[in-house]
Amino acid sequence: MPLSLSRRAARTVQSEIRAMSIACEKVKGINLAQGVCDTEVPAPVREGAKQAIDHGINSYTRAEGLAPIRQAIAEKMRRFNGVECDHETEVIVNSGSTGAFYAVCLALLNPGDEVILFEPYYGYHLNTLVAVEAVPLYVTLRAPDWTFNREDLERTVTLRTRAIMLNSPSNPSGKVFTREELEWIANFAKRHDLFVFTDEIYEYFIFEGRHISMATLPGMRERTITMSGYSKTFSITGWRIGYTVCDRRWAQGISYFHDLIYVCAPAPLQIGVAEGIRQLPESFYEEIGKEFIQKRDLLCNTLHEIGLTPSVPNGAYYVLADASILSGTTSREKAMCLLNETGVATVAGSAFYHGNGGENLIRFCFAKTDAELAEACRRLKALPEKLPSEIPSGARDHYR
Ligand SMILES: Cc1ncc(COP(=O)(O)O)c(C=O)c1O
């Protein structure tokens, strides 16, 4: 046998988001492609980590994470999410929620097991499933509200389906599943005996109402694997602190695989996050919603004005916009057209669909400082002058 990559590696491609960030760098553009939160890290989080380093918390930790952060997460789960959990046996600190999902998949899925994924999906969810040789089954959310057809779910599920993936608030659509939708999915999961893998990383980025955790719905505690983390909430994407909360029956296996791949999340940074959870007042979290609503409105109003009609999100910090007016036949060409004309980088909609459902969409991220977002909007406003005056018929109507 000649030397070669594994079949698994041969299937992987460079992430669309990373490719766009590189293209953006080349033209010194403004990167609204990547979900990197440029806002300030709260002081208790920074100070907590610095003090932990100075006090010698620099070694491997227990596979499940240090006690102070597990206790802080369990307390926060009770207070904010309404989920009771035992910090000793039902909370695992992970290398980001990305590390959480990989360990969850290794512990709970066999090769060939099917997992239902709503599309537009978050690429890492799909690629993680593919990496563990699970089989994704797609159910498409329909714009502009990103609702799903219940019959589509019933048609999709088979005897080999083991889980359904939920991400609310969602990347890239910004959809926040309603209580009624969550209840329907909960009953569906119970009827077909499925796990629900729920990625709640944007739980504090909600512009109306309050976050609902799937694990709080009747009968869902034992089959729900809740994953989240502090990358977004504390603007620490590079720290890699996430967590899993689930029934103790699953926690041990998840912790085993997390240990095998990552050993543990960075020790002093676990303490920084624990201090943040312990010290920051409720108002800190309420401010996130208020701050991001302003960013959302600034970007969405600009997009409306220039004819890139947005689907206004209810949560998270992304906007999918109708890219019909941009030249190009694929969403990648359209995203490149926008980058070339305005210097603003976005992600091609095709990154979020398995078929061609995203070819008329581009995704903007508004987790940027106010100054940077204002500059991006100023540049975007120049778009209409740069495009041919003839706008393709049907453009601007996509979401009406
Ligand atoms: C839906 C979703 N889940 C998880 C992540 C990554 O989270 P973490 O930094 O905790 O791995 C992201 C980042 O963009 C995301 O959008």
The ligand as an SDF file (V2000), in Angstrom:
LIG
                    3D

 16 16  0  0  0  0  0  0  0  0999 V2000
  -23.0450   26.6780   17.2640 C   0  0  0  0  0  0  0  0  0  0  0  0
  -21.6530   26.7310   17.7670 C   0  0  0  0  0  0  0  0  0  0  0  0
  -21.2270   25.7950   18.6120 N   0  0  0  0  0  0  0  0  0  0  0  0
  -19.9730   25.8050   19.0880 C   0  0  0  0  0  0  0  0  0  0  0  0
  -19.0660   26.7740   18.7180 C   0  0  0  0  0  0  0  0  0  0  0  0
  -17.6680   26.7290   19.2430 C   0  0  0  0  0  0  0  0  0  0  0  0
  -17.6770   26.8160   20.6120 O   0  0  0  0  0  0  0  0  0  0  0  0
  -16.3760   26.5410   21.4960 P   0  0  0  0  0  0  0  0  0  0  0  0
  -15.4730   27.7010   21.3260 O   0  0  0  0  0  0  0  0  0  0  0  0
  -16.9410   26.4280   22.8860 O   0  0  0  0  0  0  0  0  0  0  0  0
  -15.7700   25.2890   21.0360 O   0  0  0  0  0  0  0  0  0  0  0  0
  -19.4590   27.7780   17.8310 C   0  0  0  0  0  0  0  0  0  0  0  0
  -18.5050   28.8090   17.3930 C   0  0  0  0  0  0  0  0  0  0  0  0
  -18.6900   29.5070   16.4480 O   0  0  0  0  0  0  0  0  0  0  0  0
  -20.7850   27.7500   17.3580 C   0  0  0  0  0  0  0  0  0  0  0  0
  -21.2240   28.6800   16.5080 O   0  0  0  0  0  0  0  0  0  0  0  0
  1  2  1  0
  2  3  1  0
  2 15  2  0
  3  4  2  0
  4  5  1  0
  5  6  1  0
  5 12  2  0
  6  7  1  0
  7  8  1  0
  8  9  2  0
  8 10  1  0
  8 11  1  0
 12 13  1  0
 12 15  1  0
 13 14  2  0
 15 16  1  0
M  END
$$$$
